[in-house]
Amino acid sequence: MAKDLKSEFRTRYALNAILMFALTTLAVVSFSFGASSLSPKMASSLFWLIIFFSSMSGLAQVFVKEEESRTVNVLRMVATPGIVLFGKFLFNLALLLTLEIVIVPLFVILMNVSVPNLWLFLSILLTGSLGLASATTIIAAIISRARLKGALFAVLSFPILLPLLIAAVDGTHLSLQGASFSAG
């Protein structure tokens, strides 16, 4: 994880990719809906669409960088596969949480969304982020040696992440309605 963070702070490739995609998407969605009030279901769907597609632009690169720079063999010699996978997962989770620190307040402000149950919202956000980071890390490891990495990542990610996204949208919808932890 430390190696990936150091490398990312040098290039800022993944961070810039996910932040620019998220900010652009949020701006377009915000301008499209204007001052109109969104239903909690629509707001939660748009929120997770922005998070999902933004994260897809950066989280796939975690193992690809090792293959492209041909450092994967060195990494295999200095660490066990489990440690490498866990470090890559932590790096993806850090990227995702950084994205959410920027996007969540902007989404609430620009989309004029109220969050009556903040604790439920934050717990759904955290569990959804853990699921998204873990699944994308494993998928990135699987596709790292393929030639068509980008297309393969999207094709494999969507069916695997669809149940997670549906649950995250439903949970966020409940939190925007003010439901309690025991609801639903």
C-alpha positions, 0 to 999 in steps of 0.5 A: 500500500505504501508503495502504491501511495508513493507512486500515486502521489508522484503521478496522481493518475488514478486520483485525478481520473476518478475525481475529474470523472466524478466532478464532471458527472456531478456537474452534468447531472446537477445542471440537468436537474437544475433547482428541481427537487429529486425524489430520494430514490432518484437521488440515491440512484444518481449518487451511486451511479456517480460513485460507481462509474468514477471508481471504475476509471481509477480502481482498475489500474491497481495491478495494471501498473505492476504489469506495465512497469514489469515489477510484478515479479519483484513484488512476488519475491518480496511479499506473499500474494495475500499481503499484496492483495490486501495492500492493493485493497487498502490502496483502492479503499483509500482512493474511494474514500478520498473520492467520497470525501469530495463528492458527498458534500458536493452532491448534497449541496448541488443536488439539494439533497437532505440526509435525515439519517446521517448515520445510516447514510454513512454506514451504507456508504462505508459498507458499499465502499468496502464491497466496491473496493474489495471486488474491484481489487480482485477483478483488477488482479484477474484481468491484469495480464489480459490484453484488453484490460479496460473492456474486460474490467467493465464486462466482469465488474458490472454483473459482480457489482450489480447486487452490491449497487442495488443494495447500496441504492436501496440503503441510501434511499432509506437513509434519505427518507429518514428510516432507522437502522432497523428499517427494510 
